[in-house]
Amino acid sequence: MRDNRAVTDEQEPAGTPTVLDELRWRGLIQDATELAELSGQLSHPTTFYVGFDPTAPSLHVGHLVQVLTARRLQQAGHRPLLLVGGATGQIGDPKEGGERSLNAPEVVTGWVDRIRGQLAPFVSFDGENAAVAVNNLDWTGEMSVVEFLRDVGKHFPVNRMLAREVVRARLDSGISFTEFSYQLLQANDFFELHRRHGCVLQFGGSDQWGNITAGVDYVRRRGAGPVYAFTTPLVTRSDGTKFGKTEGGAVWLDPALTSPYAFYQFWVNVDDRDVDGYLRYFSFRGRDEIEDLLRDSAARPAARIAQRALAEELTTLVHGPRETAQAVAASQALFGRGSLDELAPETLRAALQEAGLVTVRGEIPAVAALMKESGLVGSLNEARRAIAEGGAYVNNERVSDVEAVVPVDALLHGRFLVLRRGKRTFAGVELVK
């Protein structure tokens, strides 16, 4: 089976740009099988699939590359099959770090439903190329062990499976037959989707290249096809840290796990070195608009123009325009450029948690004591000095009295205070009675 790896812009054919050209300009094609034939296939409506294993109760920002690539393909006229793996999610793809912990079937079933709900807003389930949600438990759960070994297993040479990089890395420490068989399950998904829905294209992350090409090979061994595949690159950060991680952990799409404000701030804080690539991967802006944003950002780097544009676009896609407006308003109000009173309590609390939120019980201490307790200063003397020098604010109002106490009616939503030292250092206080 031929393949094209590390596809470059120089390989683009001349003529009218196609969806494949667009994906390649955006850097979204890492590996591909039969690139010329794939280009021809995508010249007319094509059914494709991308899979997500429910190994957690939510998708995270790393999954957005796949989700948004599916959206791009559907907008170009192709039909998405969004697979959430009720079967493969119970097994787990092998990882180099060691054996995965298996989740209970009922837990995985609950996560399947939640993730399907998260995927739904990104694609359309109406029209000629309406998306279809599929679950591989529907066909895998019906197979007996004998059927699986006879009908699927006989098409997989063990020497090829052992050559897979993650498997080789686990041979010394040990790998269970359960995880070793994952490749067979995923390959069978492609065959079943081809048989049931006419699917001829699979894509996924570059770490899935071995599994994906095994599926292409398996479909052909079963006498079906032709079928095609490509992978998207692993998203990285220039500073070497893992994309999609913060000090608080993963950046989830579920607002109960990562607030819309924290989601927005994640994108605002993207490194200048990364924003070009992230705009290509995640934004639906065209090439000219992206280049204009980058030029404006280079001229005024402190304004973070490109980052804010990306943050607003993605927060709107994931959480909707209302939550985006609240996140933008909160980011401005916390630094004195908007009204704190207009923020919803959940948005204000989320923003203050990102900055550092301390809880106070009983009576409200003096402002100087609050500044110390919140960590804005190291001592009461330092707090009093900041107040005396005019650098202390409560709810964006400057405090000039070193003995000042905040009146109860100044509490936002009856329980919050926003403390700020200088222009950019702030913290939150929540009064609990």
ABEGO torsion letter per residue (X at the ends): XBBBBGBBAAABBBEBBBAAAAAAAAGABABBBGAAAAAAAAABBBBBBBBBBBABABBBAAAAAAAAAAAAAAAAGBBBBBBBBAAAAAAEBBBAAEBBBBBBAAAAAAAAAAAAAAAAAABBABEAABBBBBBAAAAAAABBAAAAAAAAAAABBAAAAAABAAAAAAAAAEBBAAAAAAAAAAAAAAAAAAAAAGBABBBBBAAAAAAAAAAAAAAAAAGBOBBBBBBBBBBBBAAGBBBGBBAAEBBBABAAABBAAAAAAAAAABBAAAAAAAAAAABABBAAAAAAAAAAAAABAAAGAAAAAAAAAAAAAAAEAAAAAAAAAAAAAAAGABBAAABBAAAAAAAAAAAEBBBBBEBBBBAAAAAAAAGABABAAAAAAAAAAGABBBGGBBBABAABBBBAAABBGGABBBBBBEAABBBBBBBBX
